[in-house]
Amino acid sequence: MENSTLIKRSIQTVDSKKIEGDGIDGVTMRLLVGRQDEAPTFAMRHFSIDQGGSTPLHQHNWEHEVLILSGSGEMECEGIVESIAVGDAIFVPPNDIHQFRNTGTNSLEFICIVPVESPCGEPIPGS
């Protein structure tokens, strides 16, 4: 295809970045599609949370959508805790206080979609 803007990547070929900060434990992120690709609307990230690890309890002014790929755990959103497992699709509204925790025995992995204008490649997991 000449002049195609199609981007195709394998998760395994994208370098992972360890996410560090207060309340973050055992989290890595791969930025699969984002600003650097001139994506106009959304960024796609792959997160992995080690057994016993978690993202921070946090909030931000953008929504995001999450698809659980492997593992199991729980998600807290606005004080409500829900079990999460493979195949679960999750919508987190803007400004809701939320956190993902791996309570399973394997890595908890998920795809997270956010607006490309968010600091999606920064060391804040934004999930």
N, C-alpha and C positions, 0 to 999 in steps of 0.2 A: 504494500500500500504506500503509494507516494504521498508525502505530506501528512501522514497519519499522526495524530496526537495520542494514539493508544499507548498506554503504559501497562506493562505486565511484569510483575516481580514475584519471586518466590519469597515467602517469609524467611526461609533458611538462608537466603543470600543477602539479606539486609542486616547490617550491624546492629546489635542491641546496645542500648545505653542504660547503665545502671542509674536508677532514679534515687536520689538521696535527699534527705531533709527531715524535719521534725515529723514524727508519726509515720514515716515510711520505712517499711521493713521487707527486704527481699523482692523488690520490684524492678523489673527491666522493661524497656519499651523499645519497639522498633517503629520508626516513622515510615510507613509503607508508601503513602501518597500525601503530599502536602504542598506548602507554598513553593518549595524548591522545584516542584513539577509544574508550577503555574496552574494548579487546580483552582478553579474559580470559586468554589462554594464550600467543599468539604475536605477535611483531612482524615486519613485512615491510619490508625495506629494499632499495633499488636502489643498487648501487655502480657507479661508472665509474672505471677506472684508465687514465690517459693512456699513450700509447706510451712504453715504458721505465720506467714507474712501478711502484710496489708498495705493498702494505700492509706494516706492520711484521712482523717475525718475533715472534710473541707467543702467549700462551695465556690462557685464562680457564676458569672452572669451569662453563660451560654449553656444550651442544652447539649446532651449527647445521647447517642444510641450505642448499645453494647450487645454483642453476641458472644455467649460463652462457647468456647471451642473445646476445652478439655478441663478436667478436674471438677472440683466442687468447692463450695464455700458458702459464704453469706454476704449479703449486701445490707447495709444500713442506709436508710434514706429518711430524713426528717424524723428520726427516732424509731422508725419501724424497721425491724430486722426480718429479712426474707432469706430462705435457703436458695442457692443458685446452683445450677448444674448444666451440663452439656446441652446445648440447644435452646437455652433460655435467651430470649430477646428482651432487653431492658431499655426503657426510656427514662432518663433522668432530666427533669425539668430544670430550667435556669434557676439559680440561687438556692436550690435545695441542698441541705447539708447531707453529705453522703460519704460512704466508705465501702471498699471491697476488701473482704478478708478470706484468706485461704484456710479453711478448716478441714480440708481433705488430706489425703495421704500422697497426692501427686501435685505437680505444678498446676495452678489455676491459670488458664490462658483465655484471653478474650480479645476480640476486635472492638475498638472504640472509635466512633465517628464523631467528629466535632467540627464546628465552623472553621474554615481555614484561617480566619482572622484571629482566632484564639491563639494563645502561646503554645500551640500544639507540639512544637519541637523543643520547648524549654524544659528545664529540669523540674517542672511541676507536673505531676502525672495527669491532671485534668480529667481524671476518671472518677 
